[in-house]
Amino acid sequence: MPLEIAGLKVERVTPRAPARANPILFLHGMWGGSWMWDHYLGFFAGRGYTGYALNLRGHHGSKPVDDIGRVRFADYLADARAAAAAIGNPIIVGHSMGGLLAQKLAELGEPPAVVALTPAAPRGIFPLCTVELFRVSLVHFHEFVLGRPIVPTPAEADALLLGRIPPDERRAAFERLVPESGRMAFDVAVRGVPVDAARVRCPMLVVAAREDRITPAKMVGKIAGKYQAELRVYDGHAHMVVLEPGWELIAGEVASWLDKEVR
């Protein structure tokens, strides 16, 4: 069910049985939207969770912006904080850049738990550590520096994002990607987003994928180490663990971890 929270478009799915005390707020990554969480919304509703998948400003009609290229990471963080406050004490599950938003929410508040799926790195952990990502970053560097919208080509999306998704589903997923902020990408990849690990007190699960060319498993392991978080590494997966075949296994293990950590 679509609704609006703090001027932002949100997709909500509720369980048939009485809901658990804590809902889940799902945060998408670059070029994404609430649609990326369709599998997870249904899956976790089946486990008794009310799920909210946020569309960040400028994405899929959510809080229109004058120039998506100049939106800052801080703007997206404000969106995530506003949604979390309106929902009320949600568990935070974030993917990619949304996983970095989740790390910041863990620092700035005290959510019941945080799950970071193939997350972007905070300041202090070098983010451009695959050849493919470095090459694409050079191609789009002027967009980073000048704060222009970034739109991946099909070849770039296949190399970095969608390569483990079946071809017919891959095309449909690519067509739903939207322009992303060059300024935000510069904030994350060049300036770096600081997170004070000493202020992160909630349970955290970090998920890495062996074939990930954006946030490789070795780098994601460093993120988990920063927070002394539990790390799970999955073979046969790349960056888009929420859409790739076998997503059910990861979602099931996330749900089991939440059963253990959130009472």
C-alpha positions as YAML, in Angstrom:
chain: A
units: angstrom
residues:
- id: 1
  name: MET
  ca: [0.00, 0.00, 0.00]
- id: 2
  name: PRO
  ca: [1.59, 3.33, -1.05]
- id: 3
  name: LEU
  ca: [1.46, 6.21, 1.40]
- id: 4
  name: GLU
  ca: [3.24, 9.47, 2.14]
- id: 5
  name: ILE
  ca: [5.42, 10.07, 5.20]
- id: 6
  name: ALA
  ca: [7.09, 13.46, 5.75]
- id: 7
  name: GLY
  ca: [6.45, 14.28, 2.09]
- id: 8
  name: LEU
  ca: [8.16, 11.09, 0.94]
- id: 9
  name: LYS
  ca: [6.58, 8.22, -0.94]
- id: 10
  name: VAL
  ca: [6.66, 4.97, 0.99]
- id: 11
  name: GLU
  ca: [5.44, 1.48, 0.16]
- id: 12
  name: ARG
  ca: [3.91, -0.30, 3.16]
- id: 13
  name: VAL
  ca: [3.06, -3.98, 3.51]
- id: 14
  name: THR
  ca: [1.35, -5.27, 6.65]
- id: 15
  name: PRO
  ca: [1.12, -8.85, 7.91]
- id: 16
  name: ARG
  ca: [-2.17, -10.71, 8.06]
- id: 17
  name: ALA
  ca: [-1.50, -11.87, 11.61]
- id: 18
  name: PRO
  ca: [-0.91, -9.41, 14.46]
- id: 19
  name: ALA
  ca: [2.24, -7.46, 13.71]
- id: 20
  name: ARG
  ca: [5.43, -7.62, 15.71]
- id: 21
  name: ALA
  ca: [6.23, -4.70, 17.96]
- id: 22
  name: ASN
  ca: [8.94, -3.26, 15.71]
- id: 23
  name: PRO
  ca: [8.29, -2.53, 12.04]
- id: 24
  name: ILE
  ca: [11.10, -2.52, 9.46]
- id: 25
  name: LEU
  ca: [12.22, 0.50, 7.45]
- id: 26
  name: PHE
  ca: [13.92, -0.53, 4.18]
- id: 27
  name: LEU
  ca: [16.37, 1.93, 2.58]
- id: 28
  name: HIS
  ca: [17.38, 1.60, -1.07]
- id: 29
  name: GLY
  ca: [20.72, 2.43, -2.67]
- id: 30
  name: MET
  ca: [21.83, 4.53, -5.63]
- id: 31
  name: TRP
  ca: [19.47, 4.67, -8.62]
- id: 32
  name: GLY
  ca: [16.94, 2.62, -6.69]
- id: 33
  name: GLY
  ca: [13.53, 2.88, -5.12]
- id: 34
  name: SER
  ca: [11.01, 1.07, -2.98]
- id: 35
  name: TRP
  ca: [10.46, -1.43, -5.82]
- id: 36
  name: MET
  ca: [13.80, -3.05, -5.02]
- id: 37
  name: TRP
  ca: [12.30, -4.28, -1.75]
- id: 38
  name: ASP
  ca: [9.22, -6.01, -3.18]
- id: 39
  name: HIS
  ca: [10.56, -9.48, -2.34]
- id: 40
  name: TYR
  ca: [11.58, -8.46, 1.16]
- id: 41
  name: LEU
  ca: [8.33, -6.65, 1.95]
- id: 42
  name: GLY
  ca: [6.30, -9.76, 1.20]
- id: 43
  name: PHE
  ca: [8.76, -12.10, 2.87]
- id: 44
  name: PHE
  ca: [8.95, -10.17, 6.12]
- id: 45
  name: ALA
  ca: [5.18, -9.59, 6.20]
- id: 46
  name: GLY
  ca: [4.96, -13.38, 6.23]
- id: 47
  name: ARG
  ca: [7.19, -13.29, 9.32]
- id: 48
  name: GLY
  ca: [4.89, -10.83, 11.08]
- id: 49
  name: TYR
  ca: [6.62, -7.54, 10.28]
- id: 50
  name: THR
  ca: [5.04, -4.39, 8.97]
- id: 51
  name: GLY
  ca: [7.47, -3.18, 6.33]
- id: 52
  name: TYR
  ca: [8.02, 0.33, 4.99]
- id: 53
  name: ALA
  ca: [10.15, 0.79, 1.85]
- id: 54
  name: LEU
  ca: [11.17, 4.42, 1.43]
- id: 55
  name: ASN
  ca: [11.67, 6.28, -1.83]
- id: 56
  name: LEU
  ca: [14.33, 8.90, -1.14]
- id: 57
  name: ARG
  ca: [13.72, 12.41, -2.46]
- id: 58
  name: GLY
  ca: [13.94, 12.68, -6.23]
- id: 59
  name: HIS
  ca: [13.29, 8.95, -6.69]
- id: 60
  name: HIS
  ca: [10.08, 7.65, -8.25]
- id: 61
  name: GLY
  ca: [8.06, 10.79, -7.55]
- id: 62
  name: SER
  ca: [9.11, 11.18, -3.92]
- id: 63
  name: LYS
  ca: [9.60, 14.78, -2.72]
- id: 64
  name: PRO
  ca: [10.54, 16.42, -6.03]
- id: 65
  name: VAL
  ca: [13.90, 18.19, -6.19]
- id: 66
  name: ASP
  ca: [15.06, 20.99, -8.49]
- id: 67
  name: ASP
  ca: [18.28, 19.19, -9.46]
- id: 68
  name: ILE
  ca: [18.87, 15.57, -8.47]
- id: 69
  name: GLY
  ca: [22.56, 15.98, -9.31]
- id: 70
  name: ARG
  ca: [23.08, 18.35, -6.38]
- id: 71
  name: VAL
  ca: [21.29, 16.39, -3.65]
- id: 72
  name: ARG
  ca: [23.65, 15.68, -0.73]
- id: 73
  name: PHE
  ca: [24.06, 12.53, 1.32]
- id: 74
  name: ALA
  ca: [22.89, 14.67, 4.26]
- id: 75
  name: ASP
  ca: [19.59, 15.25, 2.43]
- id: 76
  name: TYR
  ca: [19.00, 11.53, 2.07]
- id: 77
  name: LEU
  ca: [19.93, 11.07, 5.71]
- id: 78
  name: ALA
  ca: [17.32, 13.67, 6.66]
- id: 79
  name: ASP
  ca: [14.74, 11.70, 4.66]
- id: 80
  name: ALA
  ca: [15.64, 8.45, 6.41]
- id: 81
  name: ARG
  ca: [15.55, 10.08, 9.86]
- id: 82
  name: ALA
  ca: [12.18, 11.69, 9.16]
- id: 83
  name: ALA
  ca: [10.70, 8.41, 7.98]
- id: 84
  name: ALA
  ca: [12.08, 6.49, 10.95]
- id: 85
  name: ALA
  ca: [10.70, 9.08, 13.39]
- id: 86
  name: ALA
  ca: [7.26, 9.01, 11.77]
- id: 87
  name: ILE
  ca: [7.11, 5.21, 11.72]
- id: 88
  name: GLY
  ca: [8.32, 4.88, 15.30]
- id: 89
  name: ASN
  ca: [11.32, 2.82, 16.40]
- id: 90
  name: PRO
  ca: [11.78, 0.68, 13.29]
- id: 91
  name: ILE
  ca: [14.43, -1.91, 12.62]
- id: 92
  name: ILE
  ca: [16.61, -0.50, 9.82]
- id: 93
  name: VAL
  ca: [17.53, -2.58, 6.77]
- id: 94
  name: GLY
  ca: [19.60, -0.82, 4.13]
- id: 95
  name: HIS
  ca: [21.20, -1.88, 0.85]
- id: 96
  name: SER
  ca: [24.34, -0.33, -0.65]
- id: 97
  name: MET
  ca: [24.18, 3.45, -0.08]
- id: 98
  name: GLY
  ca: [21.09, 2.69, 1.99]
- id: 99
  name: GLY
  ca: [23.37, 0.50, 4.10]
- id: 100
  name: LEU
  ca: [25.50, 3.57, 4.84]
- id: 101
  name: LEU
  ca: [22.34, 5.47, 5.77]
- id: 102
  name: ALA
  ca: [21.59, 2.58, 8.14]
- id: 103
  name: GLN
  ca: [25.03, 2.95, 9.74]
- id: 104
  name: LYS
  ca: [24.37, 6.67, 10.32]
- id: 105
  name: LEU
  ca: [20.95, 5.96, 11.82]
- id: 106
  name: ALA
  ca: [22.61, 3.51, 14.20]
- id: 107
  name: GLU
  ca: [25.05, 6.23, 15.23]
- id: 108
  name: LEU
  ca: [22.50, 9.02, 15.60]
- id: 109
  name: GLY
  ca: [19.77, 7.06, 17.38]
- id: 110
  name: GLU
  ca: [19.30, 3.65, 18.85]
- id: 111
  name: PRO
  ca: [17.17, 1.50, 16.54]
- id: 112
  name: PRO
  ca: [16.30, -2.01, 17.76]
- id: 113
  name: ALA
  ca: [18.69, -3.46, 15.16]
- id: 114
  name: VAL
  ca: [20.40, -2.62, 11.88]
- id: 115
  name: VAL
  ca: [21.01, -4.85, 8.86]
- id: 116
  name: ALA
  ca: [23.45, -3.54, 6.23]
- id: 117
  name: LEU
  ca: [23.30, -5.49, 2.96]
- id: 118
  name: THR
  ca: [26.38, -5.06, 0.73]
- id: 119
  name: PRO
  ca: [26.74, -1.59, 2.27]
- id: 120
  name: ALA
  ca: [28.69, 1.44, 1.15]
- id: 121
  name: ALA
  ca: [31.68, 2.26, 3.32]
- id: 122
  name: PRO
  ca: [32.00, 5.09, 5.86]
- id: 123
  name: ARG
  ca: [34.99, 7.42, 5.98]
- id: 124
  name: GLY
  ca: [38.19, 5.58, 6.80]
- id: 125
  name: ILE
  ca: [37.47, 2.54, 4.61]
- id: 126
  name: PHE
  ca: [38.57, 3.06, 1.00]
- id: 127
  name: PRO
  ca: [35.50, 2.58, -1.23]
- id: 128
  name: LEU
  ca: [36.90, 2.35, -4.78]
- id: 129
  name: CYS
  ca: [38.57, -1.02, -4.41]
- id: 130
  name: THR
  ca: [37.58, -2.94, -7.54]
- id: 131
  name: VAL
  ca: [38.89, -2.32, -11.05]
- id: 132
  name: GLU
  ca: [35.36, -2.16, -12.46]
- id: 133
  name: LEU
  ca: [34.17, 0.44, -9.94]
- id: 134
  name: PHE
  ca: [37.31, 2.56, -10.29]
- id: 135
  name: ARG
  ca: [36.96, 2.56, -14.10]
- id: 136
  name: VAL
  ca: [33.30, 3.58, -14.00]
- id: 137
  name: SER
  ca: [34.06, 6.24, -11.36]
- id: 138
  name: LEU
  ca: [36.68, 7.79, -13.66]
- id: 139
  name: VAL
  ca: [34.16, 7.89, -16.52]
- id: 140
  name: HIS
  ca: [31.65, 9.74, -14.31]
- id: 141
  name: PHE
  ca: [34.13, 11.79, -12.27]
- id: 142
  name: HIS
  ca: [33.06, 15.10, -13.82]
- id: 143
  name: GLU
  ca: [29.49, 14.35, -12.71]
- id: 144
  name: PHE
  ca: [30.74, 13.73, -9.17]
- id: 145
  name: VAL
  ca: [32.73, 16.97, -9.09]
- id: 146
  name: LEU
  ca: [30.17, 19.19, -10.82]
- id: 147
  name: GLY
  ca: [27.14, 17.76, -9.03]
- id: 148
  name: ARG
  ca: [25.37, 16.44, -12.10]
- id: 149
  name: PRO
  ca: [22.98, 13.50, -12.40]
- id: 150
  name: ILE
  ca: [24.60, 10.11, -12.91]
- id: 151
  name: VAL
  ca: [22.87, 7.62, -15.19]
- id: 152
  name: PRO
  ca: [24.57, 4.24, -15.71]
- id: 153
  name: THR
  ca: [24.73, 2.70, -19.16]
- id: 154
  name: PRO
  ca: [23.37, -0.84, -19.60]
- id: 155
  name: ALA
  ca: [26.95, -2.13, -19.76]
- id: 156
  name: GLU
  ca: [27.89, -0.34, -16.53]
- id: 157
  name: ALA
  ca: [24.77, -1.62, -14.79]
- id: 158
  name: ASP
  ca: [25.50, -5.17, -15.91]
- id: 159
  name: ALA
  ca: [29.11, -4.96, -14.74]
- id: 160
  name: LEU
  ca: [28.41, -3.41, -11.35]
- id: 161
  name: LEU
  ca: [24.80, -3.99, -10.36]
- id: 162
  name: LEU
  ca: [22.75, -6.51, -12.27]
- id: 163
  name: GLY
  ca: [25.13, -9.18, -13.52]
- id: 164
  name: ARG
  ca: [23.75, -11.97, -11.31]
- id: 165
  name: ILE
  ca: [20.12, -11.25, -12.25]
- id: 166
  name: PRO
  ca: [18.60, -13.36, -15.09]
- id: 167
  name: PRO
  ca: [18.61, -11.46, -18.43]
- id: 168
  name: ASP
  ca: [14.83, -11.01, -18.69]
- id: 169
  name: GLU
  ca: [14.59, -9.64, -15.14]
- id: 170
  name: ARG
  ca: [17.78, -7.62, -15.62]
- id: 171
  name: ARG
  ca: [16.28, -5.55, -18.42]
- id: 172
  name: ALA
  ca: [13.18, -4.78, -16.38]
- id: 173
  name: ALA
  ca: [15.32, -3.79, -13.39]
- id: 174
  name: PHE
  ca: [17.52, -1.53, -15.52]
- id: 175
  name: GLU
  ca: [14.48, 0.28, -16.86]
- id: 176
  name: ARG
  ca: [13.43, 1.14, -13.29]
- id: 177
  name: LEU
  ca: [16.76, 2.71, -12.36]
- id: 178
  name: VAL
  ca: [16.58, 6.51, -12.05]
- id: 179
  name: PRO
  ca: [19.20, 9.28, -12.28]
- id: 180
  name: GLU
  ca: [21.30, 9.61, -9.15]
- id: 181
  name: SER
  ca: [23.06, 12.52, -7.47]
- id: 182
  name: GLY
  ca: [26.67, 13.17, -8.44]
- id: 183
  name: ARG
  ca: [27.06, 15.37, -5.36]
- id: 184
  name: MET
  ca: [25.95, 12.52, -3.09]
- id: 185
  name: ALA
  ca: [28.32, 10.11, -4.82]
- id: 186
  name: PHE
  ca: [31.16, 12.60, -4.24]
- id: 187
  name: ASP
  ca: [30.15, 12.87, -0.57]
- id: 188
  name: VAL
  ca: [30.36, 9.10, -0.14]
- id: 189
  name: ALA
  ca: [33.30, 8.15, -2.37]
- id: 190
  name: VAL
  ca: [35.59, 11.18, -2.03]
- id: 191
  name: ARG
  ca: [34.75, 13.22, 1.07]
- id: 192
  name: GLY
  ca: [33.62, 10.19, 3.02]
- id: 193
  name: VAL
  ca: [30.75, 9.97, 5.49]
- id: 194
  name: PRO
  ca: [31.99, 9.80, 9.10]
- id: 195
  name: VAL
  ca: [30.37, 7.34, 11.50]
- id: 196
  name: ASP
  ca: [31.47, 7.20, 15.14]
- id: 197
  name: ALA
  ca: [31.52, 3.48, 15.94]
- id: 198
  name: ALA
  ca: [31.57, 4.21, 19.69]
- id: 199
  name: ARG
  ca: [28.05, 5.62, 19.38]
- id: 200
  name: VAL
  ca: [26.66, 2.53, 17.63]
- id: 201
  name: ARG
  ca: [25.14, 0.42, 20.39]
- id: 202
  name: CYS
  ca: [22.43, -1.57, 18.62]
- id: 203
  name: PRO
  ca: [22.90, -5.09, 17.22]
- id: 204
  name: MET
  ca: [24.14, -4.99, 13.63]
- id: 205
  name: LEU
  ca: [24.30, -7.63, 10.91]
- id: 206
  name: VAL
  ca: [26.46, -6.95, 7.85]
- id: 207
  name: VAL
  ca: [26.02, -8.97, 4.64]
- id: 208
  name: ALA
  ca: [28.69, -9.33, 1.95]
- id: 209
  name: ALA
  ca: [28.72, -11.12, -1.42]
- id: 210
  name: ARG
  ca: [31.71, -12.88, -2.98]
- id: 211
  name: GLU
  ca: [31.06, -11.59, -6.52]
- id: 212
  name: ASP
  ca: [30.24, -7.99, -5.56]
- id: 213
  name: ARG
  ca: [32.11, -5.47, -7.74]
- id: 214
  name: ILE
  ca: [30.87, -2.35, -5.93]
- id: 215
  name: THR
  ca: [31.22, -3.25, -2.27]
- id: 216
  name: PRO
  ca: [33.51, -6.31, -2.34]
- id: 217
  name: ALA
  ca: [33.44, -8.80, 0.50]
- id: 218
  name: LYS
  ca: [36.88, -7.80, 1.83]
- id: 219
  name: MET
  ca: [35.81, -4.18, 2.18]
- id: 220
  name: VAL
  ca: [32.46, -5.11, 3.71]
- id: 221
  name: GLY
  ca: [34.34, -7.23, 6.23]
- id: 222
  name: LYS
  ca: [36.15, -4.07, 7.34]
- id: 223
  name: ILE
  ca: [32.80, -2.35, 7.81]
- id: 224
  name: ALA
  ca: [31.63, -5.19, 10.06]
- id: 225
  name: GLY
  ca: [34.89, -5.01, 11.98]
- id: 226
  name: LYS
  ca: [34.48, -1.28, 12.58]
- id: 227
  name: TYR
  ca: [31.30, -1.95, 14.58]
- id: 228
  name: GLN
  ca: [32.19, -5.43, 15.84]
- id: 229
  name: ALA
  ca: [29.08, -6.52, 13.95]
- id: 230
  name: GLU
  ca: [28.17, -10.01, 12.84]
- id: 231
  name: LEU
  ca: [29.30, -10.67, 9.26]
- id: 232
  name: ARG
  ca: [27.73, -13.09, 6.77]
- id: 233
  name: VAL
  ca: [29.40, -13.67, 3.40]
- id: 234
  name: TYR
  ca: [27.46, -15.36, 0.58]
- id: 235
  name: ASP
  ca: [28.88, -17.24, -2.38]
- id: 236
  name: GLY
  ca: [27.13, -17.00, -5.75]
- id: 237
  name: HIS
  ca: [25.89, -13.47, -5.13]
- id: 238
  name: ALA
  ca: [26.93, -10.02, -6.32]
- id: 239
  name: HIS
  ca: [25.79, -6.55, -5.30]
- id: 240
  name: MET
  ca: [22.02, -6.82, -5.74]
- id: 241
  name: VAL
  ca: [21.41, -9.47, -3.11]
- id: 242
  name: VAL
  ca: [17.80, -8.30, -2.69]
- id: 243
  name: LEU
  ca: [16.92, -9.16, -6.31]
- id: 244
  name: GLU
  ca: [19.22, -12.01, -7.32]
- id: 245
  name: PRO
  ca: [18.14, -15.66, -7.43]
- id: 246
  name: GLY
  ca: [18.61, -17.06, -3.96]
- id: 247
  name: TRP
  ca: [17.55, -13.86, -2.22]
- id: 248
  name: GLU
  ca: [15.23, -16.02, -0.05]
- id: 249
  name: LEU
  ca: [18.18, -17.68, 1.70]
- id: 250
  name: ILE
  ca: [19.67, -14.34, 2.72]
- id: 251
  name: ALA
  ca: [16.28, -12.92, 3.75]
- id: 252
  name: GLY
  ca: [15.61, -16.04, 5.83]
- id: 253
  name: GLU
  ca: [18.92, -15.74, 7.64]
- id: 254
  name: VAL
  ca: [18.30, -12.04, 8.26]
- id: 255
  name: ALA
  ca: [14.90, -12.94, 9.74]
- id: 256
  name: SER
  ca: [16.45, -15.62, 11.96]
- id: 257
  name: TRP
  ca: [19.08, -13.14, 13.15]
- id: 258
  name: LEU
  ca: [16.35, -10.61, 13.99]
- id: 259
  name: ASP
  ca: [14.46, -13.30, 15.92]
- id: 260
  name: LYS
  ca: [17.58, -13.76, 18.03]
- id: 261
  name: GLU
  ca: [18.50, -10.09, 18.51]
- id: 262
  name: VAL
  ca: [15.14, -8.29, 18.78]
- id: 263
  name: ARG
  ca: [12.80, -9.47, 21.50]
...
